Amino acid sequence: MAALAGIAVAAVVPGLRTPVTPTPANRPSPVRTVEGFPEYAKGARVVAADSAALPERQIELTIVPTTLDLVIFSRCDGTGDAVELDERLSVNGHLLTGGGCGGSTQLRSWDGLDVAVGKSATFVMTIPGAKRFDGTDKVPVAIPDSGTFALAIGVRVPFDQYPLPPRPAGPLAPLPRTLMAGCTEALCPGAVIIGSDPADPERPIKRTVVWKMTDSLEMLAQTPGLLHVRVNGVEVTTGEWWDYQMSTVGMYGDKDGAWKREFGLDLNRGDSVTIEIVPEHVTGAWQVVFTPA
């Protein structure tokens, strides 16, 4: 197992971010890695990591959190022949997630998982199976005897302490015409599409709309930074970007009462609803799309 010194000083107080001039700091080169994971990713710094080689099937990683603002990373490599490993992640015996191996997980709440600041927590990554793409679909196959898998725990850090990559030379690539849902005003007449102020991408944008039930919410930004999305004054999500790759960030909509259960937002079709997008640290164009159900 690999771990970094100074875990205690990496603690973050959620919601507190030091105002900074929106000029990205240069990332050290080469990027330091911990058990093959970049030391910094997804707004977090890796503080503990471990890896194993097949035919082993499980990794256990125990930490004593100094904050619950954690990000869990996993990775699988070297299986060959288009074989993809499945993974199962748990903490203290409670299932967190399962599916294809690789990616990052950040929980909204640790309720019911027996995880607390100052208390030992054991994260377990298990490889329960494998799949191979046969040209049309992924089919189960035997777990190969060669390959590696790895687990890491990261602690979120304030934006001004995160080593952002250097800004690309020249003009930034424009935002794509559509996001994942494929919506524009013409293609999705009921969509609510809110874009940045071309003269000031950090200016908050507020719009009052006649509400239509929302299937999904998607966000995109040219640069590192945050987009706080508020509906009738309630923050439903925060989009985050830590590089210039312009990856789409999304979440579920309010259909089937999901936002009422989670956020207390009782939204009905035809209501007058105020949407506010509050950017933070962004230095380029951004867009938020509410796709109708």
C-alpha positions as CSV (number, residue, x, y, z in Angstrom):
1,M,0.0,0.0,0.0
2,A,1.2,3.5,-0.8
3,A,0.2,6.5,1.3
4,L,1.3,10.1,1.3
5,A,2.4,12.1,4.3
6,G,0.4,15.0,5.6
7,I,-3.1,13.6,5.4
8,A,-4.3,15.6,8.3
9,V,-3.4,18.9,6.7
10,A,-5.4,18.0,3.5
11,A,-8.7,18.3,5.3
12,V,-11.2,20.5,3.6
13,V,-14.1,22.4,5.2
14,P,-17.0,21.8,2.7
15,G,-18.3,25.0,1.2
16,L,-15.3,27.2,2.1
17,R,-13.2,28.1,-0.9
18,T,-10.6,30.9,-0.9
19,P,-11.3,33.5,-3.6
20,V,-8.5,33.5,-6.1
21,T,-7.6,35.3,-9.3
22,P,-8.9,32.9,-12.0
23,T,-5.5,32.2,-13.5
24,P,-4.7,28.5,-13.5
25,A,-1.5,27.5,-11.8
26,N,0.9,25.3,-13.8
27,R,0.8,21.6,-13.0
28,P,4.2,20.1,-12.1
29,S,5.8,18.1,-14.8
30,P,6.0,15.2,-14.9
31,V,2.8,14.6,-12.9
32,R,3.5,12.6,-9.8
33,T,1.7,9.3,-9.5
34,V,0.7,7.1,-6.5
35,E,0.3,3.4,-7.4
36,G,-0.3,4.5,-11.0
37,F,-2.9,7.1,-10.1
38,P,-2.2,10.8,-10.7
39,E,-1.6,12.5,-7.3
40,Y,-4.2,15.1,-8.2
41,A,-7.4,14.4,-10.1
42,K,-11.1,15.4,-10.0
43,G,-10.3,18.2,-7.5
44,A,-8.7,15.8,-5.0
45,R,-5.3,14.7,-3.9
46,V,-4.6,11.0,-3.5
47,V,-3.7,10.2,0.1
48,A,-3.7,6.4,0.1
49,A,-3.6,3.8,-2.7
50,D,-3.0,0.1,-3.2
51,S,-2.8,-2.3,-6.2
52,A,-2.8,-6.0,-6.8
53,A,-2.2,-8.4,-9.7
54,L,-4.6,-11.1,-11.0
55,P,-5.3,-13.8,-10.1
56,E,-5.8,-12.0,-6.8
57,R,-9.4,-10.7,-6.6
58,Q,-9.5,-8.2,-3.7
59,I,-7.8,-5.1,-2.3
60,E,-8.4,-3.7,1.2
61,L,-7.5,-0.1,1.9
62,T,-7.9,1.3,5.5
63,I,-7.7,5.0,6.3
64,V,-8.7,7.3,9.1
65,P,-10.5,10.2,7.4
66,T,-9.8,13.7,8.5
67,T,-12.7,14.8,6.3
68,L,-15.6,13.1,4.6
69,D,-15.0,15.2,1.4
70,L,-13.5,12.1,-0.3
71,V,-13.1,10.8,-3.8
72,I,-12.7,7.1,-4.5
73,F,-10.7,6.1,-7.6
74,S,-10.3,2.7,-9.2
75,R,-8.4,1.3,-12.2
76,C,-7.9,-1.9,-14.1
77,D,-5.1,-2.5,-16.6
78,G,-3.3,-5.2,-18.7
79,T,-6.1,-7.8,-19.2
80,G,-5.7,-7.8,-23.0
81,D,-7.9,-9.2,-25.7
82,A,-10.6,-6.5,-25.1
83,V,-11.4,-8.0,-21.7
84,E,-12.9,-5.6,-19.2
85,L,-13.0,-6.4,-15.5
86,D,-16.0,-5.8,-13.3
87,E,-15.6,-4.3,-9.9
88,R,-17.4,-4.1,-6.6
89,L,-16.6,-1.3,-4.2
90,S,-17.6,-1.3,-0.5
91,V,-16.8,0.4,2.7
92,N,-17.1,-1.2,6.1
93,G,-19.0,-4.0,4.5
94,H,-21.6,-1.7,2.8
95,L,-21.8,-1.7,-1.0
96,L,-20.9,1.6,-2.6
97,T,-21.0,0.8,-6.3
98,G,-20.5,-2.0,-8.9
99,G,-20.1,-2.4,-12.6
100,G,-17.3,-1.9,-15.1
101,C,-13.9,-1.2,-13.6
102,G,-12.4,2.3,-13.5
103,G,-13.5,5.8,-12.7
104,S,-14.2,7.9,-9.7
105,T,-16.9,8.0,-7.1
106,Q,-17.9,10.9,-4.7
107,L,-20.8,10.4,-2.3
108,R,-23.3,13.1,-1.4
109,S,-23.8,11.4,2.0
110,W,-22.0,8.8,4.1
111,D,-25.2,8.1,6.2
112,G,-25.5,4.4,7.1
113,L,-22.0,3.5,6.0
114,D,-20.4,3.7,9.4
115,V,-17.8,6.3,8.1
116,A,-16.9,9.2,10.3
117,V,-14.0,11.6,10.8
118,G,-11.3,10.2,13.0
119,K,-12.7,6.6,12.8
120,S,-11.0,3.9,10.9
121,A,-12.7,3.0,7.6
122,T,-11.9,0.0,5.3
123,F,-12.5,0.3,1.6
124,V,-12.6,-2.9,-0.4
125,M,-12.3,-3.4,-4.1
126,T,-13.3,-6.8,-5.4
127,I,-13.1,-8.2,-9.0
128,P,-16.3,-10.5,-9.3
129,G,-16.2,-11.1,-13.1
130,A,-15.1,-10.0,-16.5
131,K,-16.6,-9.2,-19.9
132,R,-15.4,-9.2,-23.5
133,F,-16.9,-7.2,-26.4
134,D,-17.8,-9.7,-29.1
135,G,-18.5,-7.1,-31.8
136,T,-22.2,-6.4,-30.9
137,D,-22.3,-6.8,-27.1
138,K,-20.3,-7.4,-23.9
139,V,-20.5,-11.1,-22.9
140,P,-19.3,-12.6,-19.6
141,V,-15.9,-14.4,-19.7
142,A,-13.6,-16.0,-17.2
143,I,-11.5,-13.6,-15.2
144,P,-8.0,-13.6,-16.8
145,D,-4.9,-14.7,-15.0
146,S,-3.0,-11.6,-15.8
147,G,-3.7,-7.9,-15.3
148,T,-3.7,-5.5,-12.4
149,F,-6.4,-3.5,-10.5
150,A,-6.0,-0.6,-8.1
151,L,-7.9,1.4,-5.5
152,A,-7.1,5.0,-4.3
153,I,-8.7,7.4,-1.8
154,G,-8.4,11.1,-2.5
155,V,-9.2,14.1,-0.3
156,R,-10.7,17.2,-1.9
157,V,-8.6,20.3,-1.8
158,P,-9.4,24.0,-2.2
159,F,-9.5,25.2,-5.8
160,D,-6.5,27.6,-5.3
161,Q,-4.4,24.6,-4.0
162,Y,-5.1,22.4,-6.9
163,P,-2.4,22.2,-9.6
164,L,-4.3,22.9,-12.7
165,P,-2.9,22.1,-16.1
166,P,-1.5,25.0,-18.1
167,R,-4.0,26.8,-20.3
168,P,-3.7,25.8,-24.0
169,A,-1.9,28.2,-26.3
170,G,-4.2,30.2,-28.6
171,P,-8.0,30.4,-28.6
172,L,-9.9,27.7,-26.8
173,A,-12.0,25.2,-28.8
174,P,-15.7,26.4,-29.0
175,L,-18.4,24.6,-27.1
176,P,-20.0,21.8,-29.1
177,R,-23.4,22.6,-30.7
178,T,-25.1,20.0,-28.6
179,L,-24.4,18.2,-25.3
180,M,-25.0,14.5,-24.6
181,A,-28.8,14.9,-24.9
182,G,-28.4,16.5,-28.3
183,C,-30.6,19.5,-27.4
184,T,-30.6,22.9,-29.0
185,E,-33.5,25.4,-29.0
186,A,-34.5,24.1,-32.4
187,L,-34.1,20.3,-31.6
188,C,-35.6,20.5,-28.1
189,P,-38.2,23.3,-28.0
190,G,-38.9,22.7,-24.4
191,A,-35.3,22.7,-23.2
192,V,-34.0,25.5,-21.0
193,I,-30.5,26.4,-22.3
194,I,-28.5,28.9,-20.3
195,G,-25.1,30.1,-21.5
196,S,-22.4,32.3,-20.1
197,D,-22.0,36.1,-20.6
198,P,-19.4,36.3,-23.5
199,A,-17.9,39.4,-21.9
200,D,-17.7,38.0,-18.3
201,P,-17.9,34.2,-17.9
202,E,-17.9,34.6,-14.0
203,R,-21.1,36.7,-14.1
204,P,-24.1,34.8,-12.5
205,I,-27.0,34.3,-14.9
206,K,-30.6,34.2,-13.5
207,R,-33.7,33.3,-15.6
208,T,-37.3,32.8,-14.6
209,V,-39.1,30.1,-16.7
210,V,-42.4,28.3,-17.0
211,W,-41.4,24.9,-15.6
212,K,-41.6,21.7,-17.6
213,M,-40.6,18.4,-15.9
214,T,-36.9,17.8,-16.5
215,D,-35.4,14.5,-17.6
216,S,-31.8,15.5,-17.1
217,L,-29.5,18.5,-16.4
218,E,-26.2,18.7,-18.4
219,M,-23.3,21.2,-18.0
220,L,-20.2,22.0,-20.0
221,A,-17.3,24.5,-19.5
222,Q,-14.3,25.4,-21.6
223,T,-12.0,25.8,-18.6
224,P,-11.4,24.6,-15.1
225,G,-13.9,26.0,-12.6
226,L,-17.3,25.4,-10.9
227,L,-20.9,26.0,-11.9
228,H,-23.4,26.2,-9.0
229,V,-26.9,25.4,-10.3
230,R,-29.7,26.8,-8.1
231,V,-33.5,26.2,-8.6
232,N,-35.8,28.5,-6.6
233,G,-32.8,29.3,-4.4
234,V,-31.9,25.6,-3.8
235,E,-28.5,24.3,-5.0
236,V,-29.3,21.1,-6.8
237,T,-25.8,20.4,-8.2
238,T,-22.3,21.8,-8.8
239,G,-20.6,21.1,-12.1
240,E,-16.8,20.8,-11.7
241,W,-14.0,20.9,-14.3
242,W,-10.3,20.5,-13.5
243,D,-8.8,20.6,-17.0
244,Y,-9.6,21.9,-20.6
245,Q,-11.1,18.7,-22.0
246,M,-14.7,20.0,-22.0
247,S,-16.3,16.9,-20.6
248,T,-20.0,17.0,-20.0
249,V,-21.2,16.8,-16.4
250,G,-24.8,15.6,-15.8
251,M,-27.4,14.6,-13.3
252,Y,-30.9,13.2,-13.2
253,G,-33.9,15.5,-13.5
254,D,-37.0,16.2,-11.3
255,K,-39.3,13.6,-12.9
256,D,-40.9,11.1,-10.5
257,G,-40.5,13.5,-7.6
258,A,-36.7,13.0,-7.4
259,W,-35.9,16.6,-6.6
260,K,-38.7,16.8,-4.0
261,R,-37.4,13.8,-2.2
262,E,-33.7,15.0,-2.2
263,F,-34.0,18.8,-2.2
264,G,-37.5,19.6,-1.0
265,L,-38.3,21.2,-4.3
266,D,-42.0,20.7,-5.1
267,L,-42.0,21.7,-8.8
268,N,-45.1,21.3,-10.9
269,R,-45.6,21.8,-14.6
270,G,-46.6,25.4,-15.4
271,D,-45.0,26.8,-12.2
272,S,-42.9,30.0,-12.5
273,V,-39.4,28.8,-11.5
274,T,-36.2,30.8,-11.1
275,I,-33.0,29.2,-12.3
276,E,-29.6,30.7,-11.3
277,I,-26.2,29.6,-12.5
278,V,-23.4,30.9,-10.3
279,P,-19.9,30.4,-11.9
280,E,-16.8,30.3,-9.8
281,H,-13.2,30.4,-11.1
282,V,-14.2,29.7,-14.8
283,T,-12.4,31.8,-17.4
284,G,-14.2,30.7,-20.5
285,A,-17.6,29.9,-22.0
286,W,-20.0,27.5,-20.3
287,Q,-23.5,26.1,-20.9
288,V,-26.2,24.5,-18.8
289,V,-29.1,22.5,-20.4
290,F,-32.3,21.4,-18.7
291,T,-33.7,18.7,-21.0
292,P,-37.5,18.2,-20.8
293,A,-39.0,14.8,-19.9
